[in-house]
């Protein structure tokens, strides 16, 4: 079985499948390493990008570019 043929499925904290371009909401206050900024619960993040790791996504939020967030702290927005 080739591992290259397997597609990575990224899921949010509630088990919903995430795709590139989706919007997500933060479900817990998160401190951003390297800054004094905290992303507050309920913050909506648009246009996420999936990574090679099923537990991580890339995004831009509150003027910060290149954030990498763990999917366990996110829920898919409608």
Contact map, one row per residue, 1 for C-alpha under 8 A:
111000000000000000000000000000000000000000000000000000000000000000000000000000
111111000000000000000000000000000000000000000000000000000000000000000000000000
111111000000000000000000000000000000000000000000000000000000000000000000000000
011111100000000000000000000000000000000000000000000000000000000000000000000000
011111100000000000000000000000000000000000000000000000000000000000000000000000
011111110000000000000000000000000000000000000000000000000000000000000000000000
000111111000000000000000000000000000000000000000000000000000000000000000000000
000001111100000000000000000000000000000000000000000111000000000000000000000000
000000111110000011000000000000000000000000000000000001000000000000000000000000
000000011111000011100000000000000000000000000000010001100000000000000010000000
000000001111111111000000000000000000000000000000000001100000000000000010000000
000000000111111111000000000000000000000000000000000000000000000000000011111100
000000000011111100000000000000000000000000000000000000000000000000000011111000
000000000011111100000000000000000000000000000000000000000000000000000000001000
000000000011111110000000000000000000000000000000000000000000000000000000000000
000000000011111111000000000000000000000000000000000000000000000000000000001100
000000001111001111100000000000000000000000000000000000000000000000000000000000
000000001111000111110100000000000000000000000000000000000000000000000000000100
000000000100000011111100000000000000000000000001110000000000000000000000000000
000000000000000001111100000000000000000000000011110000000000000000000000000000
000000000000000000111110000000000000000000000111100000000000000000000000000000
000000000000000001111111000000000000000000000111000000000000000000000000000110
000000000000000000001111100000000000000000011111000000000000000000000000000111
000000000000000000000111110000000000000000011101000000000000000000000000011110
000000000000000000000011111000000000000011111000000000000000000000000000011110
000000000000000000000001111110000000001111111000000000000000000000000000111000
000000000000000000000000111110000000000011000000000000000000000000000000111000
000000000000000000000000011111000000000111000000000000000000000000000000100000
000000000000000000000000011111100000011110000000000000000000000000000000000000
000000000000000000000000000111110000011110000000000000000000000000000000000000
000000000000000000000000000011111001111000000000000000000000000000000000000000
000000000000000000000000000001111111111000000000000000000000000000000000000000
000000000000000000000000000000111111000000000000000000000000000000000000000000
000000000000000000000000000000011111000000000000000000000000000000000000000000
000000000000000000000000000000011111100000000000000000000000000000000000000000
000000000000000000000000000000111111110000000000000000000000000000000000000000
000000000000000000000000000000110011111000000000000000000000000000000000000000
000000000000000000000000000011110001111100000000000000000000000000000000000000
000000000000000000000000010011110000111110100000000000000000000000000000000000
000000000000000000000000010111000000011111100000000000000000000000000000000000
000000000000000000000000111111000000001111100000000000000000000000000000000000
000000000000000000000000111100000000000111110000000000000000000000000000000000
000000000000000000000000110000000000001111111000000000000000000000000000000000
000000000000000000000011110000000000000001111100000000000000000000000000000010
000000000000000000000011110000000000000000111111000000000011100000000000000000
000000000000000000001111000000000000000000011111000000000011000000000000000000
000000000000000000011110000000000000000000001111100000000010000000000000000000
000000000000000000111111000000000000000000001111110000001111000000000000000000
000000000000000000111000000000000000000000000011111000001110000000000000000000
000000000100000000110000000000000000000000000001111111011100000000000000000000
000000000000000000000000000000000000000000000000111111011100000000000000000000
000000010000000000000000000000000000000000000000011111000000000000000000000000
000000010000000000000000000000000000000000000000011111111000000000000000000000
000000011110000000000000000000000000000000000000011111111000000000000000000000
000000000110000000000000000000000000000000000000000011111000000000000111000000
000000000000000000000000000000000000000000000000011011111100000000011110000000
000000000000000000000000000000000000000000000001111011111110000000011110000000
000000000000000000000000000000000000000000000001111000011111000001111000000000
000000000000000000000000000000000000000000001111100000001111100011111000000000
000000000000000000000000000000000000000000001101000000000111111111100000000000
000000000000000000000000000000000000000000001000000000000011111110100000000000
000000000000000000000000000000000000000000000000000000000001111100000000000000
000000000000000000000000000000000000000000000000000000000001111110000000000000
000000000000000000000000000000000000000000000000000000000001111111100000000000
000000000000000000000000000000000000000000000000000000000011101111100000000000
000000000000000000000000000000000000000000000000000000000111000111110000000000
000000000000000000000000000000000000000000000000000000000111100111111000000000
000000000000000000000000000000000000000000000000000000011110000001111100000000
000000000000000000000000000000000000000000000000000000011110000000111110100000
000000000000000000000000000000000000000000000000000000111000000000011111110000
000000000111100000000000000000000000000000000000000000111000000000001111111000
000000000001100000000000000000000000000000000000000000100000000000000111110000
000000000001100000000000011100000000000000000000000000000000000000001111111000
000000000001100000000001111000000000000000000000000000000000000000000111111100
000000000001110100000001111000000000000000000000000000000000000000000010111110
000000000001000101000111100000000000000000000000000000000000000000000000011111
000000000000000000000111100000000000000000010000000000000000000000000000001111
000000000000000000000010000000000000000000000000000000000000000000000000000111
